[in-house]
Amino acid sequence: LLMAAMADGSRRLVVVAGPAGVGKTRLVEHCLAEHLSSGGHGRRCIANVSLSSVPFGALAGLIPSEAIGHGPSGTDRLVAFSALVEHLRSLGAT
């Protein structure tokens, strides 16, 4: 089901969620590797409780480096979030 969802061109986002320890990470890593090797596009983001205090913690890997501010101000966070949104749009997200 996950491979089919990732291959479906009408989908721009696939979320895998469930209890800890059931194999989500292994499943996603395997399916994403297969999807990418067959020419697909995608990135993996991980959300968990330990990242809840980090602004955009689960999405930090998608923020372009030039958009990452050097201070904790709200302006820096807004710039980073805007850059993230634009980056995702450039990848085809709506």
PDB file of N, CA, C and O in Angstrom:
ATOM      1  N   LEU A   1       0.821  -1.196   0.000  1.00  0.00           N
ATOM      2  CA  LEU A   1       0.000   0.000   0.000  1.00  0.00           C
ATOM      3  C   LEU A   1       0.865   1.260   0.000  1.00  0.00           C
ATOM      4  O   LEU A   1       0.546   2.236  -0.679  1.00  0.00           O
ATOM      5  N   LEU A   2       1.953   1.236   0.759  1.00  0.00           N
ATOM      6  CA  LEU A   2       2.829   2.405   0.814  1.00  0.00           C
ATOM      7  C   LEU A   2       3.503   2.645  -0.531  1.00  0.00           C
ATOM      8  O   LEU A   2       3.582   3.788  -0.982  1.00  0.00           O
ATOM      9  N   MET A   3       3.980   1.609  -1.167  1.00  0.00           N
ATOM     10  CA  MET A   3       4.612   1.755  -2.487  1.00  0.00           C
ATOM     11  C   MET A   3       3.610   2.315  -3.492  1.00  0.00           C
ATOM     12  O   MET A   3       3.955   3.185  -4.292  1.00  0.00           O
ATOM     13  N   ALA A   4       2.397   1.831  -3.459  1.00  0.00           N
ATOM     14  CA  ALA A   4       1.371   2.330  -4.382  1.00  0.00           C
ATOM     15  C   ALA A   4       1.062   3.798  -4.103  1.00  0.00           C
ATOM     16  O   ALA A   4       0.887   4.585  -5.034  1.00  0.00           O
ATOM     17  N   ALA A   5       0.995   4.162  -2.840  1.00  0.00           N
ATOM     18  CA  ALA A   5       0.721   5.560  -2.490  1.00  0.00           C
ATOM     19  C   ALA A   5       1.849   6.467  -2.961  1.00  0.00           C
ATOM     20  O   ALA A   5       1.593   7.564  -3.458  1.00  0.00           O
ATOM     21  N   MET A   6       3.092   6.024  -2.810  1.00  0.00           N
ATOM     22  CA  MET A   6       4.231   6.838  -3.234  1.00  0.00           C
ATOM     23  C   MET A   6       4.307   6.945  -4.753  1.00  0.00           C
ATOM     24  O   MET A   6       4.772   7.958  -5.275  1.00  0.00           O
ATOM     25  N   ALA A   7       3.870   5.940  -5.451  1.00  0.00           N
ATOM     26  CA  ALA A   7       3.922   5.952  -6.910  1.00  0.00           C
ATOM     27  C   ALA A   7       2.753   6.713  -7.541  1.00  0.00           C
ATOM     28  O   ALA A   7       2.799   7.061  -8.721  1.00  0.00           O
ATOM     29  N   ASP A   8       1.720   6.968  -6.760  1.00  0.00           N
ATOM     30  CA  ASP A   8       0.538   7.666  -7.255  1.00  0.00           C
ATOM     31  C   ASP A   8       0.869   9.139  -7.486  1.00  0.00           C
ATOM     32  O   ASP A   8       1.076   9.882  -6.527  1.00  0.00           O
ATOM     33  N   GLY A   9       0.921   9.561  -8.731  1.00  0.00           N
ATOM     34  CA  GLY A   9       1.298  10.919  -9.080  1.00  0.00           C
ATOM     35  C   GLY A   9       0.372  11.997  -8.556  1.00  0.00           C
ATOM     36  O   GLY A   9       0.750  13.169  -8.520  1.00  0.00           O
ATOM     37  N   SER A  10      -0.822  11.630  -8.154  1.00  0.00           N
ATOM     38  CA  SER A  10      -1.740  12.638  -7.623  1.00  0.00           C
ATOM     39  C   SER A  10      -1.464  12.943  -6.149  1.00  0.00           C
ATOM     40  O   SER A  10      -2.017  13.892  -5.593  1.00  0.00           O
ATOM     41  N   ARG A  11      -0.612  12.138  -5.524  1.00  0.00           N
ATOM     42  CA  ARG A  11      -0.280  12.354  -4.108  1.00  0.00           C
ATOM     43  C   ARG A  11       1.036  13.120  -4.012  1.00  0.00           C
ATOM     44  O   ARG A  11       2.000  12.806  -4.711  1.00  0.00           O
ATOM     45  N   ARG A  12       1.066  14.109  -3.157  1.00  0.00           N
ATOM     46  CA  ARG A  12       2.286  14.877  -2.932  1.00  0.00           C
ATOM     47  C   ARG A  12       2.867  14.610  -1.550  1.00  0.00           C
ATOM     48  O   ARG A  12       3.981  15.039  -1.250  1.00  0.00           O
ATOM     49  N   LEU A  13       2.122  13.908  -0.714  1.00  0.00           N
ATOM     50  CA  LEU A  13       2.548  13.644   0.644  1.00  0.00           C
ATOM     51  C   LEU A  13       1.980  12.310   1.090  1.00  0.00           C
ATOM     52  O   LEU A  13       0.805  12.014   0.874  1.00  0.00           O
ATOM     53  N   VAL A  14       2.823  11.517   1.711  1.00  0.00           N
ATOM     54  CA  VAL A  14       2.384  10.254   2.299  1.00  0.00           C
ATOM     55  C   VAL A  14       2.851  10.271   3.754  1.00  0.00           C
ATOM     56  O   VAL A  14       4.029  10.500   4.029  1.00  0.00           O
ATOM     57  N   VAL A  15       1.942  10.032   4.667  1.00  0.00           N
ATOM     58  CA  VAL A  15       2.261  10.030   6.090  1.00  0.00           C
ATOM     59  C   VAL A  15       2.123   8.609   6.611  1.00  0.00           C
ATOM     60  O   VAL A  15       1.129   7.932   6.350  1.00  0.00           O
ATOM     61  N   VAL A  16       3.134   8.168   7.349  1.00  0.00           N
ATOM     62  CA  VAL A  16       3.094   6.862   8.010  1.00  0.00           C
ATOM     63  C   VAL A  16       3.127   7.133   9.505  1.00  0.00           C
ATOM     64  O   VAL A  16       4.051   7.779  10.000  1.00  0.00           O
ATOM     65  N   ALA A  17       2.147   6.653  10.213  1.00  0.00           N
ATOM     66  CA  ALA A  17       2.057   6.893  11.650  1.00  0.00           C
ATOM     67  C   ALA A  17       1.643   5.616  12.353  1.00  0.00           C
ATOM     68  O   ALA A  17       0.989   4.758  11.759  1.00  0.00           O
ATOM     69  N   GLY A  18       2.016   5.488  13.602  1.00  0.00           N
ATOM     70  CA  GLY A  18       1.632   4.325  14.372  1.00  0.00           C
ATOM     71  C   GLY A  18       2.405   4.263  15.671  1.00  0.00           C
ATOM     72  O   GLY A  18       3.260   5.108  15.936  1.00  0.00           O
ATOM     73  N   PRO A  19       2.109   3.270  16.475  1.00  0.00           N
ATOM     74  CA  PRO A  19       2.792   3.131  17.768  1.00  0.00           C
ATOM     75  C   PRO A  19       4.291   2.878  17.589  1.00  0.00           C
ATOM     76  O   PRO A  19       4.736   2.377  16.557  1.00  0.00           O
ATOM     77  N   ALA A  20       5.046   3.235  18.609  1.00  0.00           N
ATOM     78  CA  ALA A  20       6.487   2.998  18.593  1.00  0.00           C
ATOM     79  C   ALA A  20       6.774   1.500  18.525  1.00  0.00           C
ATOM     80  O   ALA A  20       6.084   0.689  19.141  1.00  0.00           O
ATOM     81  N   GLY A  21       7.796   1.161  17.771  1.00  0.00           N
ATOM     82  CA  GLY A  21       8.266  -0.218  17.747  1.00  0.00           C
ATOM     83  C   GLY A  21       7.585  -1.163  16.787  1.00  0.00           C
ATOM     84  O   GLY A  21       7.849  -2.364  16.825  1.00  0.00           O
ATOM     85  N   VAL A  22       6.714  -0.662  15.924  1.00  0.00           N
ATOM     86  CA  VAL A  22       5.999  -1.559  15.015  1.00  0.00           C
ATOM     87  C   VAL A  22       6.688  -1.710  13.654  1.00  0.00           C
ATOM     88  O   VAL A  22       6.240  -2.493  12.816  1.00  0.00           O
ATOM     89  N   GLY A  23       7.781  -0.958  13.431  1.00  0.00           N
ATOM     90  CA  GLY A  23       8.523  -1.107  12.188  1.00  0.00           C
ATOM     91  C   GLY A  23       8.290  -0.021  11.157  1.00  0.00           C
ATOM     92  O   GLY A  23       8.577  -0.223   9.977  1.00  0.00           O
ATOM     93  N   LYS A  24       7.775   1.130  11.576  1.00  0.00           N
ATOM     94  CA  LYS A  24       7.504   2.225  10.632  1.00  0.00           C
ATOM     95  C   LYS A  24       8.783   2.679   9.927  1.00  0.00           C
ATOM     96  O   LYS A  24       8.798   2.835   8.706  1.00  0.00           O
ATOM     97  N   THR A  25       9.843   2.889  10.687  1.00  0.00           N
ATOM     98  CA  THR A  25      11.092   3.382  10.105  1.00  0.00           C
ATOM     99  C   THR A  25      11.631   2.412   9.071  1.00  0.00           C
ATOM    100  O   THR A  25      11.990   2.819   7.966  1.00  0.00           O
ATOM    101  N   ARG A  26      11.690   1.149   9.412  1.00  0.00           N
ATOM    102  CA  ARG A  26      12.206   0.142   8.485  1.00  0.00           C
ATOM    103  C   ARG A  26      11.350   0.069   7.217  1.00  0.00           C
ATOM    104  O   ARG A  26      11.882  -0.007   6.110  1.00  0.00           O
ATOM    105  N   LEU A  27      10.039   0.094   7.381  1.00  0.00           N
ATOM    106  CA  LEU A  27       9.118   0.056   6.250  1.00  0.00           C
ATOM    107  C   LEU A  27       9.341   1.255   5.326  1.00  0.00           C
ATOM    108  O   LEU A  27       9.478   1.098   4.112  1.00  0.00           O
ATOM    109  N   VAL A  28       9.376   2.455   5.916  1.00  0.00           N
ATOM    110  CA  VAL A  28       9.537   3.668   5.118  1.00  0.00           C
ATOM    111  C   VAL A  28      10.895   3.689   4.433  1.00  0.00           C
ATOM    112  O   VAL A  28      10.976   4.017   3.249  1.00  0.00           O
ATOM    113  N   GLU A  29      11.959   3.348   5.141  1.00  0.00           N
ATOM    114  CA  GLU A  29      13.286   3.343   4.534  1.00  0.00           C
ATOM    115  C   GLU A  29      13.343   2.392   3.341  1.00  0.00           C
ATOM    116  O   GLU A  29      13.903   2.733   2.299  1.00  0.00           O
ATOM    117  N   HIS A  30      12.774   1.220   3.490  1.00  0.00           N
ATOM    118  CA  HIS A  30      12.774   0.242   2.398  1.00  0.00           C
ATOM    119  C   HIS A  30      11.955   0.745   1.210  1.00  0.00           C
ATOM    120  O   HIS A  30      12.427   0.733   0.073  1.00  0.00           O
ATOM    121  N   CYS A  31      10.745   1.180   1.477  1.00  0.00           N
ATOM    122  CA  CYS A  31       9.870   1.626   0.390  1.00  0.00           C
ATOM    123  C   CYS A  31      10.402   2.875  -0.294  1.00  0.00           C
ATOM    124  O   CYS A  31      10.311   2.994  -1.516  1.00  0.00           O
ATOM    125  N   LEU A  32      10.961   3.813   0.477  1.00  0.00           N
ATOM    126  CA  LEU A  32      11.507   5.017  -0.131  1.00  0.00           C
ATOM    127  C   LEU A  32      12.718   4.683  -0.992  1.00  0.00           C
ATOM    128  O   LEU A  32      12.866   5.243  -2.079  1.00  0.00           O
ATOM    129  N   ALA A  33      13.583   3.790  -0.538  1.00  0.00           N
ATOM    130  CA  ALA A  33      14.740   3.378  -1.340  1.00  0.00           C
ATOM    131  C   ALA A  33      14.286   2.746  -2.655  1.00  0.00           C
ATOM    132  O   ALA A  33      14.848   3.041  -3.709  1.00  0.00           O
ATOM    133  N   GLU A  34      13.294   1.897  -2.602  1.00  0.00           N
ATOM    134  CA  GLU A  34      12.752   1.276  -3.816  1.00  0.00           C
ATOM    135  C   GLU A  34      12.147   2.329  -4.739  1.00  0.00           C
ATOM    136  O   GLU A  34      12.372   2.306  -5.949  1.00  0.00           O
ATOM    137  N   HIS A  35      11.390   3.237  -4.169  1.00  0.00           N
ATOM    138  CA  HIS A  35      10.733   4.299  -4.939  1.00  0.00           C
ATOM    139  C   HIS A  35      11.779   5.185  -5.634  1.00  0.00           C
ATOM    140  O   HIS A  35      11.641   5.499  -6.816  1.00  0.00           O
ATOM    141  N   LEU A  36      12.813   5.580  -4.903  1.00  0.00           N
ATOM    142  CA  LEU A  36      13.861   6.427  -5.481  1.00  0.00           C
ATOM    143  C   LEU A  36      14.654   5.687  -6.546  1.00  0.00           C
ATOM    144  O   LEU A  36      15.019   6.276  -7.563  1.00  0.00           O
ATOM    145  N   SER A  37      14.925   4.405  -6.326  1.00  0.00           N
ATOM    146  CA  SER A  37      15.701   3.639  -7.310  1.00  0.00           C
ATOM    147  C   SER A  37      14.930   3.417  -8.606  1.00  0.00           C
ATOM    148  O   SER A  37      15.529   3.146  -9.647  1.00  0.00           O
ATOM    149  N   SER A  38      13.615   3.531  -8.548  1.00  0.00           N
ATOM    150  CA  SER A  38      12.812   3.375  -9.764  1.00  0.00           C
ATOM    151  C   SER A  38      12.499   4.722 -10.406  1.00  0.00           C
ATOM    152  O   SER A  38      11.633   4.812 -11.277  1.00  0.00           O
ATOM    153  N   GLY A  39      13.209   5.783  -9.971  1.00  0.00           N
ATOM    154  CA  GLY A  39      13.038   7.092 -10.582  1.00  0.00           C
ATOM    155  C   GLY A  39      12.080   8.021  -9.874  1.00  0.00           C
ATOM    156  O   GLY A  39      11.840   9.136 -10.339  1.00  0.00           O
ATOM    157  N   GLY A  40      11.534   7.586  -8.767  1.00  0.00           N
ATOM    158  CA  GLY A  40      10.612   8.438  -8.021  1.00  0.00           C
ATOM    159  C   GLY A  40      11.338   9.515  -7.250  1.00  0.00           C
ATOM    160  O   GLY A  40      12.564   9.499  -7.142  1.00  0.00           O
ATOM    161  N   HIS A  41      10.589  10.438  -6.723  1.00  0.00           N
ATOM    162  CA  HIS A  41      11.139  11.530  -5.927  1.00  0.00           C
ATOM    163  C   HIS A  41      10.540  11.473  -4.542  1.00  0.00           C
ATOM    164  O   HIS A  41       9.393  11.060  -4.371  1.00  0.00           O
ATOM    165  N   GLY A  42      11.306  11.884  -3.557  1.00  0.00           N
ATOM    166  CA  GLY A  42      10.777  11.916  -2.204  1.00  0.00           C
ATOM    167  C   GLY A  42      11.840  12.214  -1.188  1.00  0.00           C
ATOM    168  O   GLY A  42      13.035  12.105  -1.461  1.00  0.00           O
ATOM    169  N   ARG A  43      11.397  12.592  -0.015  1.00  0.00           N
ATOM    170  CA  ARG A  43      12.247  12.854   1.137  1.00  0.00           C
ATOM    171  C   ARG A  43      11.552  12.284   2.352  1.00  0.00           C
ATOM    172  O   ARG A  43      10.328  12.158   2.377  1.00  0.00           O
ATOM    173  N   ARG A  44      12.319  11.948   3.341  1.00  0.00           N
ATOM    174  CA  ARG A  44      11.781  11.405   4.579  1.00  0.00           C
ATOM    175  C   ARG A  44      11.946  12.429   5.690  1.00  0.00           C
ATOM    176  O   ARG A  44      13.034  12.974   5.878  1.00  0.00           O
ATOM    177  N   CYS A  45      10.888  12.691   6.419  1.00  0.00           N
ATOM    178  CA  CYS A  45      10.918  13.578   7.584  1.00  0.00           C
ATOM    179  C   CYS A  45      10.421  12.777   8.773  1.00  0.00           C
ATOM    180  O   CYS A  45       9.497  11.972   8.657  1.00  0.00           O
ATOM    181  N   ILE A  46      11.038  13.007   9.899  1.00  0.00           N
ATOM    182  CA  ILE A  46      10.676  12.248  11.093  1.00  0.00           C
ATOM    183  C   ILE A  46      10.177  13.198  12.175  1.00  0.00           C
ATOM    184  O   ILE A  46      10.842  14.179  12.509  1.00  0.00           O
ATOM    185  N   ALA A  47       9.024  12.902  12.708  1.00  0.00           N
ATOM    186  CA  ALA A  47       8.484  13.680  13.833  1.00  0.00           C
ATOM    187  C   ALA A  47       8.420  12.774  15.051  1.00  0.00           C
ATOM    188  O   ALA A  47       7.978  11.628  14.972  1.00  0.00           O
ATOM    189  N   ASN A  48       8.868  13.305  16.171  1.00  0.00           N
ATOM    190  CA  ASN A  48       8.734  12.568  17.417  1.00  0.00           C
ATOM    191  C   ASN A  48       8.722  13.556  18.583  1.00  0.00           C
ATOM    192  O   ASN A  48       8.960  14.749  18.394  1.00  0.00           O
ATOM    193  N   VAL A  49       8.453  13.070  19.752  1.00  0.00           N
ATOM    194  CA  VAL A  49       8.312  13.925  20.926  1.00  0.00           C
ATOM    195  C   VAL A  49       9.592  14.713  21.186  1.00  0.00           C
ATOM    196  O   VAL A  49       9.517  15.873  21.590  1.00  0.00           O
ATOM    197  N   SER A  50      10.755  14.123  20.967  1.00  0.00           N
ATOM    198  CA  SER A  50      12.000  14.828  21.269  1.00  0.00           C
ATOM    199  C   SER A  50      12.215  16.042  20.376  1.00  0.00           C
ATOM    200  O   SER A  50      12.992  16.929  20.730  1.00  0.00           O
ATOM    201  N   LEU A  51      11.549  16.106  19.232  1.00  0.00           N
ATOM    202  CA  LEU A  51      11.685  17.253  18.333  1.00  0.00           C
ATOM    203  C   LEU A  51      10.594  18.301  18.554  1.00  0.00           C
ATOM    204  O   LEU A  51      10.582  19.327  17.873  1.00  0.00           O
ATOM    205  N   SER A  52       9.693  18.062  19.479  1.00  0.00           N
ATOM    206  CA  SER A  52       8.552  18.964  19.647  1.00  0.00           C
ATOM    207  C   SER A  52       8.950  20.373  20.061  1.00  0.00           C
ATOM    208  O   SER A  52       8.204  21.315  19.792  1.00  0.00           O
ATOM    209  N   SER A  53      10.094  20.551  20.703  1.00  0.00           N
ATOM    210  CA  SER A  53      10.521  21.889  21.116  1.00  0.00           C
ATOM    211  C   SER A  53      11.396  22.575  20.069  1.00  0.00           C
ATOM    212  O   SER A  53      11.749  23.742  20.233  1.00  0.00           O
ATOM    213  N   VAL A  54      11.746  21.876  19.008  1.00  0.00           N
ATOM    214  CA  VAL A  54      12.585  22.431  17.939  1.00  0.00           C
ATOM    215  C   VAL A  54      11.670  23.000  16.861  1.00  0.00           C
ATOM    216  O   VAL A  54      10.839  22.277  16.311  1.00  0.00           O
ATOM    217  N   PRO A  55      11.816  24.304  16.549  1.00  0.00           N
ATOM    218  CA  PRO A  55      10.971  24.871  15.491  1.00  0.00           C
ATOM    219  C   PRO A  55      11.140  24.111  14.179  1.00  0.00           C
ATOM    220  O   PRO A  55      12.262  23.950  13.699  1.00  0.00           O
ATOM    221  N   PHE A  56      10.049  23.650  13.603  1.00  0.00           N
ATOM    222  CA  PHE A  56      10.055  22.874  12.354  1.00  0.00           C
ATOM    223  C   PHE A  56      10.931  21.619  12.481  1.00  0.00           C
ATOM    224  O   PHE A  56      11.503  21.165  11.490  1.00  0.00           O
ATOM    225  N   GLY A  57      11.038  21.065  13.674  1.00  0.00           N
ATOM    226  CA  GLY A  57      11.938  19.946  13.938  1.00  0.00           C
ATOM    227  C   GLY A  57      11.861  18.828  12.922  1.00  0.00           C
ATOM    228  O   GLY A  57      12.891  18.407  12.394  1.00  0.00           O
ATOM    229  N   ALA A  58      10.670  18.338  12.634  1.00  0.00           N
ATOM    230  CA  ALA A  58      10.530  17.224  11.697  1.00  0.00           C
ATOM    231  C   ALA A  58      10.865  17.632  10.272  1.00  0.00           C
ATOM    232  O   ALA A  58      11.244  16.790   9.458  1.00  0.00           O
ATOM    233  N   LEU A  59      10.731  18.904   9.965  1.00  0.00           N
ATOM    234  CA  LEU A  59      10.960  19.380   8.599  1.00  0.00           C
ATOM    235  C   LEU A  59      12.309  20.062   8.425  1.00  0.00           C
ATOM    236  O   LEU A  59      12.610  20.552   7.337  1.00  0.00           O
ATOM    237  N   ALA A  60      13.124  20.106   9.466  1.00  0.00           N
ATOM    238  CA  ALA A  60      14.388  20.843   9.422  1.00  0.00           C
ATOM    239  C   ALA A  60      15.269  20.421   8.252  1.00  0.00           C
ATOM    240  O   ALA A  60      15.966  21.256   7.675  1.00  0.00           O
ATOM    241  N   GLY A  61      15.250  19.161   7.898  1.00  0.00           N
ATOM    242  CA  GLY A  61      16.071  18.686   6.792  1.00  0.00           C
ATOM    243  C   GLY A  61      15.640  19.205   5.430  1.00  0.00           C
ATOM    244  O   GLY A  61      16.388  19.085   4.460  1.00  0.00           O
ATOM    245  N   LEU A  62      14.461  19.771   5.344  1.00  0.00           N
ATOM    246  CA  LEU A  62      13.967  20.315   4.084  1.00  0.00           C
ATOM    247  C   LEU A  62      14.202  21.812   3.943  1.00  0.00           C
ATOM    248  O   LEU A  62      14.039  22.361   2.853  1.00  0.00           O
ATOM    249  N   ILE A  63      14.583  22.483   5.034  1.00  0.00           N
ATOM    250  CA  ILE A  63      14.780  23.925   4.980  1.00  0.00           C
ATOM    251  C   ILE A  63      16.100  24.208   4.269  1.00  0.00           C
ATOM    252  O   ILE A  63      17.147  23.733   4.709  1.00  0.00           O
ATOM    253  N   PRO A  64      16.070  24.975   3.177  1.00  0.00           N
ATOM    254  CA  PRO A  64      17.317  25.308   2.478  1.00  0.00           C
ATOM    255  C   PRO A  64      18.287  26.014   3.428  1.00  0.00           C
ATOM    256  O   PRO A  64      17.870  26.871   4.208  1.00  0.00           O
ATOM    257  N   SER A  65      19.575  25.664   3.373  1.00  0.00           N
ATOM    258  CA  SER A  65      20.553  26.185   4.324  1.00  0.00           C
ATOM    259  C   SER A  65      20.621  27.706   4.339  1.00  0.00           C
ATOM    260  O   SER A  65      20.850  28.299   5.393  1.00  0.00           O
ATOM    261  N   GLU A  66      20.428  28.348   3.192  1.00  0.00           N
ATOM    262  CA  GLU A  66      20.502  29.807   3.158  1.00  0.00           C
ATOM    263  C   GLU A  66      19.335  30.472   3.897  1.00  0.00           C
ATOM    264  O   GLU A  66      19.379  31.674   4.161  1.00  0.00           O
ATOM    265  N   ALA A  67      18.310  29.717   4.226  1.00  0.00           N
ATOM    266  CA  ALA A  67      17.144  30.282   4.901  1.00  0.00           C
ATOM    267  C   ALA A  67      17.195  30.095   6.408  1.00  0.00           C
ATOM    268  O   ALA A  67      16.330  30.600   7.123  1.00  0.00           O
ATOM    269  N   ILE A  68      18.179  29.390   6.890  1.00  0.00           N
ATOM    270  CA  ILE A  68      18.258  29.127   8.320  1.00  0.00           C
ATOM    271  C   ILE A  68      18.895  30.324   9.005  1.00  0.00           C
ATOM    272  O   ILE A  68      20.028  30.700   8.705  1.00  0.00           O
ATOM    273  N   GLY A  69      18.145  30.920   9.935  1.00  0.00           N
ATOM    274  CA  GLY A  69      18.623  32.084  10.673  1.00  0.00           C
ATOM    275  C   GLY A  69      19.621  31.686  11.740  1.00  0.00           C
ATOM    276  O   GLY A  69      19.768  30.507  12.061  1.00  0.00           O
ATOM    277  N   HIS A  70      20.302  32.672  12.283  1.00  0.00           N
ATOM    278  CA  HIS A  70      21.305  32.409  13.307  1.00  0.00           C
ATOM    279  C   HIS A  70      20.828  32.774  14.708  1.00  0.00           C
ATOM    280  O   HIS A  70      21.596  32.679  15.666  1.00  0.00           O
ATOM    281  N   GLY A  71      19.584  33.187  14.838  1.00  0.00           N
ATOM    282  CA  GLY A  71      19.050  33.558  16.143  1.00  0.00           C
ATOM    283  C   GLY A  71      17.668  32.988  16.325  1.00  0.00           C
ATOM    284  O   GLY A  71      17.085  32.460  15.379  1.00  0.00           O
ATOM    285  N   PRO A  72      17.131  33.084  17.530  1.00  0.00           N
ATOM    286  CA  PRO A  72      15.828  32.491  17.832  1.00  0.00           C
ATOM    287  C   PRO A  72      14.641  33.402  17.548  1.00  0.00           C
ATOM    288  O   PRO A  72      13.525  33.103  17.973  1.00  0.00           O
ATOM    289  N   SER A  73      14.857  34.501  16.842  1.00  0.00           N
ATOM    290  CA  SER A  73      13.757  35.445  16.662  1.00  0.00           C
ATOM    291  C   SER A  73      12.646  34.881  15.797  1.00  0.00           C
ATOM    292  O   SER A  73      12.864  33.978  14.989  1.00  0.00           O
ATOM    293  N   GLY A  74      11.453  35.425  15.979  1.00  0.00           N
ATOM    294  CA  GLY A  74      10.311  35.011  15.173  1.00  0.00           C
ATOM    295  C   GLY A  74      10.515  35.300  13.706  1.00  0.00           C
ATOM    296  O   GLY A  74      10.012  34.567  12.855  1.00  0.00           O
ATOM    297  N   THR A  75      11.249  36.364  13.391  1.00  0.00           N
ATOM    298  CA  THR A  75      11.511  36.702  11.994  1.00  0.00           C
ATOM    299  C   THR A  75      12.316  35.601  11.326  1.00  0.00           C
ATOM    300  O   THR A  75      12.003  35.198  10.206  1.00  0.00           O
ATOM    301  N   ASP A  76      13.354  35.107  12.002  1.00  0.00           N
ATOM    302  CA  ASP A  76      14.153  34.021  11.437  1.00  0.00           C
ATOM    303  C   ASP A  76      13.299  32.784  11.185  1.00  0.00           C
ATOM    304  O   ASP A  76      13.457  32.108  10.168  1.00  0.00           O
ATOM    305  N   ARG A  77      12.403  32.496  12.105  1.00  0.00           N
ATOM    306  CA  ARG A  77      11.534  31.332  11.940  1.00  0.00           C
ATOM    307  C   ARG A  77      10.585  31.531  10.769  1.00  0.00           C
ATOM    308  O   ARG A  77      10.314  30.591  10.021  1.00  0.00           O
ATOM    309  N   LEU A  78      10.083  32.734  10.608  1.00  0.00           N
ATOM    310  CA  LEU A  78       9.185  33.018   9.497  1.00  0.00           C
ATOM    311  C   LEU A  78       9.924  32.896   8.166  1.00  0.00           C
ATOM    312  O   LEU A  78       9.381  32.348   7.207  1.00  0.00           O
ATOM    313  N   VAL A  79      11.139  33.395   8.101  1.00  0.00           N
ATOM    314  CA  VAL A  79      11.951  33.282   6.883  1.00  0.00           C
ATOM    315  C   VAL A  79      12.199  31.808   6.567  1.00  0.00           C
ATOM    316  O   VAL A  79      12.063  31.387   5.418  1.00  0.00           O
ATOM    317  N   ALA A  80      12.561  31.030   7.578  1.00  0.00           N
ATOM    318  CA  ALA A  80      12.811  29.605   7.367  1.00  0.00           C
ATOM    319  C   ALA A  80      11.547  28.892   6.903  1.00  0.00           C
ATOM    320  O   ALA A  80      11.597  28.078   5.980  1.00  0.00           O
ATOM    321  N   PHE A  81      10.417  29.190   7.534  1.00  0.00           N
ATOM    322  CA  PHE A  81       9.162  28.547   7.151  1.00  0.00           C
ATOM    323  C   PHE A  81       8.776  28.929   5.726  1.00  0.00           C
ATOM    324  O   PHE A  81       8.352  28.074   4.949  1.00  0.00           O
ATOM    325  N   SER A  82       8.920  30.205   5.376  1.00  0.00           N
ATOM    326  CA  SER A  82       8.602  30.652   4.012  1.00  0.00           C
ATOM    327  C   SER A  82       9.478  29.952   2.995  1.00  0.00           C
ATOM    328  O   SER A  82       8.998  29.532   1.941  1.00  0.00           O
ATOM    329  N   ALA A  83      10.763  29.823   3.303  1.00  0.00           N
ATOM    330  CA  ALA A  83      11.678  29.130   2.394  1.00  0.00           C
ATOM    331  C   ALA A  83      11.287  27.665   2.252  1.00  0.00           C
ATOM    332  O   ALA A  83      11.355  27.103   1.159  1.00  0.00           O
ATOM    333  N   LEU A  84      10.880  27.050   3.351  1.00  0.00           N
ATOM    334  CA  LEU A  84      10.443  25.657   3.307  1.00  0.00           C
ATOM    335  C   LEU A  84       9.218  25.504   2.422  1.00  0.00           C
ATOM    336  O   LEU A  84       9.164  24.599   1.589  1.00  0.00           O
ATOM    337  N   VAL A  85       8.243  26.370   2.592  1.00  0.00           N
ATOM    338  CA  VAL A  85       7.020  26.320   1.778  1.00  0.00           C
ATOM    339  C   VAL A  85       7.361  26.487   0.295  1.00  0.00           C
ATOM    340  O   VAL A  85       6.858  25.740  -0.545  1.00  0.00           O
ATOM    341  N   GLU A  86       8.205  27.452  -0.025  1.00  0.00           N
ATOM    342  CA  GLU A  86       8.589  27.670  -1.425  1.00  0.00           C
ATOM    343  C   GLU A  86       9.339  26.470  -1.985  1.00  0.00           C
ATOM    344  O   GLU A  86       9.132  26.085  -3.136  1.00  0.00           O
ATOM    345  N   HIS A  87      10.205  25.881  -1.177  1.00  0.00           N
ATOM    346  CA  HIS A  87      10.945  24.690  -1.621  1.00  0.00           C
ATOM    347  C   HIS A  87       9.983  23.540  -1.919  1.00  0.00           C
ATOM    348  O   HIS A  87      10.114  22.866  -2.941  1.00  0.00           O
ATOM    349  N   LEU A  88       9.024  23.319  -1.030  1.00  0.00           N
ATOM    350  CA  LEU A  88       8.049  22.250  -1.254  1.00  0.00           C
ATOM    351  C   LEU A  88       7.202  22.521  -2.487  1.00  0.00           C
ATOM    352  O   LEU A  88       6.881  21.598  -3.236  1.00  0.00           O
ATOM    353  N   ARG A  89       6.837  23.780  -2.703  1.00  0.00           N
ATOM    354  CA  ARG A  89       6.083  24.135  -3.911  1.00  0.00           C
ATOM    355  C   ARG A  89       6.909  23.884  -5.163  1.00  0.00           C
ATOM    356  O   ARG A  89       6.377  23.436  -6.178  1.00  0.00           O
ATOM    357  N   SER A  90       8.211  24.171  -5.100  1.00  0.00           N
ATOM    358  CA  SER A  90       9.068  23.925  -6.262  1.00  0.00           C
ATOM    359  C   SER A  90       9.158  22.444  -6.590  1.00  0.00           C
ATOM    360  O   SER A  90       9.466  22.072  -7.722  1.00  0.00           O
ATOM    361  N   LEU A  91       8.888  21.595  -5.595  1.00  0.00           N
ATOM    362  CA  LEU A  91       8.882  20.141  -5.800  1.00  0.00           C
ATOM    363  C   LEU A  91       7.532  19.632  -6.269  1.00  0.00           C
ATOM    364  O   LEU A  91       7.373  18.445  -6.553  1.00  0.00           O
ATOM    365  N   GLY A  92       6.552  20.537  -6.350  1.00  0.00           N
ATOM    366  CA  GLY A  92       5.236  20.139  -6.843  1.00  0.00           C
ATOM    367  C   GLY A  92       4.161  20.057  -5.794  1.00  0.00           C
ATOM    368  O   GLY A  92       3.026  19.704  -6.111  1.00  0.00           O
ATOM    369  N   ALA A  93       4.478  20.372  -4.547  1.00  0.00           N
ATOM    370  CA  ALA A  93       3.443  20.332  -3.504  1.00  0.00           C
ATOM    371  C   ALA A  93       2.449  21.443  -3.709  1.00  0.00           C
ATOM    372  O   ALA A  93       2.795  22.502  -4.234  1.00  0.00           O
ATOM    373  N   THR A  94       1.226  21.219  -3.305  1.00  0.00           N
ATOM    374  CA  THR A  94       0.182  22.261  -3.440  1.00  0.00           C
ATOM    375  C   THR A  94      -0.331  22.630  -2.071  1.00  0.00           C
ATOM    376  O   THR A  94      -1.210  23.483  -1.951  1.00  0.00           O
TER     377      THR A  94
END
